[in-house]
């Protein structure tokens, strides 16, 4: 009689998620499966894979097993990031035919609009290139977003990324929004993340955006009523504030 399955952390594989989410609706009634995802989940899962293993296996076999687990992790991450039908993604993974949409999952029921992110994409791609050229290696989305936002994070200053021309280019946007667009560019094939270290680099496809004026058009979810609602202003101090303080004490 389970009707809800909520994952607070992302599982390490689609096999695990499919088995766990499949506990809902076994009595024939509707079930709702909610998966909360954050990029930190991927880093945690990758750490566990890279630092785990069976000591009874030799190094070559362990490495083969580890690569298989990383591949399954990449598939699981793709499920969390896709804008396509979630049921279709699962059935593709297990090699089963299906309709293009299921009209039931969160992606199929979401309201999308087309948005031109060409200018934002150029800023992000340029920052990735400049950071890589300066450091000789690629950094992750958190440092990239902090650099573009113009944050004073210690790591950004330690790496000297606050001296880049792209530093603070997107200062009016929160770092979370910038990270979301970085992930979007990764899904679209303009960026790719190192599966081991998590550093983000441009793909050959990015050159057309940076140098040939290619537009970046993407589908983004329309903000729901709750998301679009403005934040309440802080309440003015009340006359009975001393009484409230006394009650709290």
Secondary structure, 3 states (H helix, E strand, C coil): CCCEEEECCCCCCHHHHHHHHCCCCCCCCCCEEEECCCHHHHHHHHHHHHCCCCCCCCHHHHHHHHHHHHHHHHHHHHHHHCCCCHHHHHHHHCCCCCCCCCCCCHHHHCCEEEEECHHHHHHHHHHHHHHHHHHCCCCCHHHHHHHHHCCCCHHHHHCCHHHCCCCCCCCCCCHHHHHHHHHHHHHCCCEEECCCCCCEEECCCHHHHHHCCCCCEEEEECCCHHHHCCCCCCCCCCCCHHHHHHHHC
